């Protein structure tokens, strides 16, 4: 007998037919003798509608009332799934975040889980009852419902798997696993049998929307084995595991990209101590995340150009912040380019294999793709290129690292 947490996203519970499909999957695990806790999201599109209604009711809304409204989506699906399971002869009970309780921080709309009280849930599981948990929510110290932010149901599922000491956490979604790159762009993309927590974390943060970043961080911290699999097939998915559980590491496990980047160049800045802090400090105070950074110093060493990227949605705000600094910093000009994409190659095998970067640069050069900015970490190399080359770059790199064939 195993204890399993099963999480189903919005597309998996989009209507009653799909909820019945979910119930059948849960029943199979129960029939196999497993203890099952299920975490559900709201039906596809419901959270967006609830958020829209909140915004219509109040432009500058109270975050506590926002949470009270948007948490209802998961309340509906948890109750419907519990009813469907009961109708199939499976003992089941739904649980909202405050009923468990899931204790969170007071940051309404983006709360973090602090503690999960599991005694009652374990008693129910030991009594062969399926516990159906509303994802995305908990209760703050002020006694109000608090939601965890977008993708919070993934985080809920992994947190429960850790708290319940589950043998596995299965994340069911509309894809059947983690691929070497986006299969919609590269037809030869392959589903991975296993991927490390670190690689998955990099891929999640770089645009691979299979798992939410915070959920991967939690899984890595508590060593929770996570399986990403499809709600619509019975095929095995991709296991996200500790590095030690993968015997032979490939140089590169995957290639990710994100088009949510915009490039800014501050030209003609005096090359003196404190200038970088004078630029990036005010951007940080404005809650603008700066990503890739490159600095080019003039030949005489008196001036420098600073190029960096920010989220696409923050481009206008970034330019406004910089314009207010012009008199103080004395730079010559600010130029922007919203038509860029960040492409990254990811793999823990980089630690023990040389030549990974040169292979990337050569593959892009052979296709006539100019690299604008480069950044690296221990298991990742990212480059910024013109967005029109996205598909060409992904295909070229996928072939260059021999990911086209098993």
C-alpha positions in Angstrom: 0.0 0.0 0.0 1.2 3.5 -0.9 0.1 6.9 0.1 -0.4 9.1 -3.0 -1.3 12.7 -3.5 -3.0 13.3 -6.9 -3.4 16.9 -8.1 -5.7 17.8 -11.0 -5.5 21.2 -12.8 -8.3 23.3 -14.3 -8.4 21.6 -17.7 -8.7 18.2 -15.9 -11.8 19.3 -14.0 -13.3 21.6 -16.6 -16.7 20.0 -16.7 -18.6 17.1 -15.1 -17.4 14.6 -17.8 -13.8 15.4 -16.9 -14.6 15.3 -13.2 -16.0 11.8 -13.7 -12.8 10.9 -15.6 -10.7 12.2 -12.6 -12.9 10.2 -10.2 -12.2 7.0 -12.2 -8.5 7.6 -11.9 -8.8 8.1 -8.2 -10.9 5.0 -7.8 -8.3 2.9 -9.6 -5.7 4.0 -7.1 -8.1 3.1 -4.2 -8.9 -0.3 -5.8 -5.1 -0.9 -5.9 -5.1 -0.6 -2.1 -3.5 2.9 -2.0 -4.4 5.8 0.4 -5.3 8.8 -1.8 -5.4 12.5 -1.1 -6.6 14.6 -4.1 -5.9 18.3 -4.6 -8.0 20.1 -7.2 -7.9 23.5 -9.0 -10.9 25.5 -10.0 -12.5 24.6 -13.3 -10.7 26.0 -16.4 -11.5 29.7 -16.8 -13.4 30.0 -13.5 -10.6 31.8 -11.6 -10.2 34.3 -14.4 -13.9 35.1 -14.3 -13.8 35.5 -10.5 -10.8 37.9 -10.7 -12.6 39.9 -13.4 -15.7 40.2 -11.2 -13.5 41.4 -8.3 -11.9 44.0 -10.5 -15.3 45.1 -11.7 -16.6 45.5 -8.2 -13.6 47.5 -7.0 -10.5 48.7 -8.9 -8.5 49.1 -5.7 -9.9 46.0 -4.0 -9.3 44.7 -0.5 -7.0 41.7 -0.9 -8.8 39.8 1.9 -12.1 40.1 0.0 -10.3 39.2 -3.2 -9.2 35.9 -1.6 -12.7 35.3 -0.2 -14.1 35.4 -3.8 -11.4 33.7 -5.8 -11.0 30.7 -3.4 -14.6 29.6 -4.2 -13.5 28.1 -7.5 -11.7 25.3 -5.8 -14.5 24.9 -3.3 -16.9 24.0 -6.1 -14.6 21.4 -7.7 -13.6 19.7 -4.4 -17.2 19.3 -3.5 -18.2 18.0 -6.9 -15.4 15.5 -7.0 -16.2 14.2 -3.5 -19.9 13.8 -4.5 -18.9 12.0 -7.7 -16.6 9.6 -5.8 -19.4 8.9 -3.3 -21.8 8.1 -6.1 -19.2 5.5 -7.4 -19.1 3.9 -4.0 -15.8 5.4 -2.9 -15.7 7.0 0.6 -14.7 10.6 0.1 -14.9 14.0 1.9 -14.0 17.5 0.7 -11.8 19.8 2.7 -11.3 23.5 2.3 -8.0 25.2 3.3 -9.4 26.6 6.5 -11.0 23.2 7.5 -7.7 21.2 7.4 -6.3 23.8 8.4 -3.6 25.0 6.0 -2.0 27.9 7.9 -0.4 30.6 5.8 1.3 33.9 5.9 -0.9 37.1 5.8 0.2 38.1 2.3 -3.3 37.8 0.8 -3.2 36.9 -2.8 0.3 35.5 -2.6 0.4 33.8 0.8 3.0 31.1 1.7 2.2 27.9 3.5 3.6 27.8 7.0 2.0 24.7 8.5 -0.5 21.9 7.6 -2.2 20.1 10.4 -2.6 16.5 9.2 -3.8 14.5 12.2 -7.4 14.4 11.1 -6.6 13.8 7.4 -4.3 10.9 8.3 -7.1 9.4 10.4 -9.4 9.6 7.5 -6.8 8.1 5.1 -6.3 5.2 7.5 -10.0 4.7 7.5 -9.9 4.2 3.7 -11.5 7.6 2.9 -10.3 9.7 0.0 -9.6 13.3 1.2 -10.4 15.8 -1.5 -8.6 19.1 -0.8 -9.3 22.5 -2.3 -6.0 23.7 -3.7 -4.6 27.3 -3.8 -5.9 28.3 -0.3 -5.3 28.3 3.4 -6.1 30.4 6.4 -4.0 33.4 7.7 -3.4 34.3 11.3 -6.2 36.9 11.1 -8.7 34.1 10.5 -9.3 35.1 6.9 -9.0 32.9 3.8 -5.7 33.4 2.1 -4.8 32.3 -1.5 -1.4 31.3 -2.7 -1.2 33.0 -6.0 -1.3 31.6 -9.6 -0.2 28.0 -9.7 -0.9 27.6 -6.0 -2.6 24.3 -6.4 0.7 22.7 -7.5 2.2 24.1 -4.3 -0.6 22.8 -2.2 -0.2 19.3 -3.6 3.5 19.1 -3.0 3.1 20.7 0.5 0.5 18.0 1.4 2.7 15.3 0.0 5.5 16.4 2.3 3.2 16.9 5.3 1.5 13.5 4.8 4.8 11.8 4.0 3.4 10.5 0.8 5.2 8.1 -1.4 4.6 10.1 -4.5 2.9 13.3 -5.7 1.2 12.9 -9.2 0.5 16.2 -11.0 -2.1 15.6 -13.6 -2.3 18.2 -16.4 -3.1 18.5 -20.1 0.4 17.4 -21.1 1.8 13.9 -20.7 5.1 14.8 -19.1 8.2 17.1 -19.4 9.7 17.4 -22.9 13.2 18.2 -24.0 11.7 21.4 -25.5 8.3 22.7 -26.6 6.8 19.9 -28.8 4.6 22.5 -30.5 7.7 24.0 -32.1 10.1 21.1 -32.3 8.4 18.0 -33.7 11.3 15.8 -32.5 11.0 16.9 -28.9 11.0 13.8 -26.6 9.3 13.2 -23.3 11.8 12.6 -20.5 11.4 9.6 -18.2 13.2 11.5 -15.4 14.4 15.0 -14.7 16.2 16.4 -11.6 14.6 18.9 -9.3 17.2 21.5 -10.2 16.6 21.1 -14.0 12.9 21.2 -13.5 13.2 24.4 -11.4 15.3 26.1 -14.1 12.8 25.0 -16.8 9.8 26.1 -14.8 11.4 29.5 -14.2 12.3 29.9 -17.9 8.9 29.5 -19.4 8.2 25.7 -19.3 4.7 26.0 -17.8 4.4 22.3 -16.8 5.0 22.9 -13.0 4.8 26.0 -10.9 8.2 27.2 -9.6 7.3 27.2 -5.9 6.0 23.7 -6.1 9.3 22.5 -7.5 11.2 24.4 -4.8 9.1 22.6 -2.1 9.6 19.2 -3.7 13.4 19.7 -3.8 13.5 20.9 -0.2 11.5 17.9 1.1 12.6 15.3 -1.5 9.1 14.6 -2.6 9.0 12.4 -5.8 6.8 14.2 -8.3 5.3 12.7 -11.4 4.0 14.9 -14.2 1.4 13.0 -16.2 -1.7 13.5 -18.4 -5.3 13.5 -17.1 -6.4 12.1 -20.5 -4.2 9.0 -20.9 -2.9 6.2 -18.7 0.7 6.5 -19.9 3.4 7.0 -17.3 4.7 10.6 -17.1 8.0 12.2 -16.2 9.4 11.7 -12.7 11.0 14.7 -11.0 13.6 13.3 -8.6 16.8 13.9 -6.8 20.0 13.9 -8.9 21.2 10.7 -7.3 18.3 8.8 -8.7 19.4 9.4 -12.3 22.3 7.0 -13.1 23.7 8.6 -16.3 23.3 12.3 -16.8 23.0 13.7 -20.4 25.0 16.9 -21.1 21.7 18.7 -21.7 18.3 17.6 -20.5 16.2 20.4 -22.1 15.9 23.7 -23.9 13.5 26.3 -22.6 12.5 29.7 -23.8 10.6 32.7 -22.6 9.3 35.6 -24.6 8.3 37.6 -21.5 11.5 39.7 -21.7 12.3 43.2 -22.9 15.8 44.6 -23.4 16.9 48.0 -22.1 20.3 49.7 -22.8 21.4 52.7 -20.8 24.1 54.4 -23.0 27.0 56.6 -22.1 27.0 56.1 -18.4 30.1 57.4 -16.5 32.2 54.4 -15.5 32.6 55.0 -11.8 31.8 53.1 -8.6 28.1 53.3 -7.6 26.6 53.8 -11.0 25.2 50.3 -11.3 23.7 50.6 -7.8 22.3 54.0 -8.9 20.4 52.3 -11.8 19.4 48.9 -10.3 18.6 50.2 -6.8 15.6 52.4 -8.0 14.4 49.6 -10.3 14.4 47.2 -7.3 12.5 49.8 -5.2 9.9 49.9 -8.0 9.5 46.1 -7.7 11.0 45.5 -11.1 13.0 42.3 -11.5 16.1 42.7 -13.6 17.4 39.5 -15.2 20.3 39.3 -17.7 22.9 42.1 -17.4 25.9 42.9 -19.6 28.3 45.9 -19.4 30.4 47.3 -22.2 33.2 49.8 -21.2 34.4 52.3 -23.8 38.0 52.1 -25.1 39.1 55.1 -23.0 37.5 53.6 -19.8 35.4 56.7 -19.1 32.0 55.6 -20.3 30.0 52.4 -20.2 26.8 51.0 -21.7 24.6 48.8 -19.4 22.2 46.4 -21.1 19.7 44.3 -19.1 16.3 42.7 -19.4 13.1 43.2 -17.5 9.7 41.5 -17.7 7.8 42.7 -20.8 5.0 44.1 -18.7 7.5 46.3 -16.7 9.2 47.9 -19.7 7.2 51.2 -19.6 7.6 51.5 -15.8 11.3 50.8 -16.2 11.8 53.5 -18.7 9.9 55.9 -16.5 12.2 55.1 -13.5 15.3 55.6 -15.7 14.1 58.9 -17.1 13.8 60.2 -13.6 17.4 59.3 -13.0 18.9 60.9 -16.1 19.9 64.2 -14.5 21.5 62.4 -11.5 23.3 59.7 -13.6 24.1 61.9 -16.6 23.7 59.0 -19.2 23.4 59.8 -22.9 20.3 57.8 -23.9 18.0 54.8 -23.1 17.1 52.4 -25.9 14.6 49.5 -25.7 13.8 46.4 -27.6 10.6 44.4 -26.8 11.1 41.9 -29.6 13.6 39.6 -27.9 13.4 36.1 -26.5 15.6 34.3 -23.9 16.6 30.8 -24.9 18.3 28.5 -22.3 20.0 25.1 -22.4 19.6 23.3 -19.1 21.4 20.2 -17.7 23.1 19.1 -14.5 25.5 17.3 -16.9 27.1 20.7 -17.5 29.0 20.3 -14.2 31.1 17.4 -15.6 31.1 18.1 -19.4 33.2 20.7 -21.1 32.3 22.5 -24.3 28.6 23.0 -23.7 28.7 26.8 -24.2 30.8 26.6 -27.3 28.4 24.1 -28.9 25.5 26.5 -28.2 27.3 29.5 -29.7 28.4 27.5 -32.7 24.9 26.2 -33.4 23.4 29.7 -33.3 26.2 31.1 -35.4 25.7 28.5 -38.1 22.1 29.7 -38.4 23.1 33.4 -38.6 21.6 34.1 -35.2 23.2 37.0 -33.3 23.6 36.7 -29.5 22.8 39.9 -27.7 23.2 39.0 -24.1 24.6 35.9 -22.3 24.1 34.7 -18.7 25.1 31.4 -17.0 24.6 29.4 -13.9 26.0 26.1 -12.8 23.4 24.1 -14.8 22.1 26.7 -17.3 23.3 28.9 -20.2 20.9 31.6 -21.4 21.2 33.8 -24.4 19.0 36.7 -25.6 18.2 36.8 -29.3 15.7 38.5 -31.6 12.3 36.9 -31.2 12.0 36.2 -34.9 14.6 33.5 -34.5 12.9 31.6 -31.7 11.8 28.5 -33.7 15.0 28.3 -35.7 17.1 28.6 -32.5 15.2 25.8 -30.6 15.4 23.4 -33.5 19.1 24.1 -34.1 20.0 23.6 -30.4 17.8 20.5 -30.1 19.8 18.9 -32.8 23.2 20.3 -31.7 22.8 18.6 -28.3 21.5 15.3 -29.9 18.1 15.6 -28.2 16.3 14.6 -31.5 17.0 10.9 -30.8 16.8 8.9 -27.6 
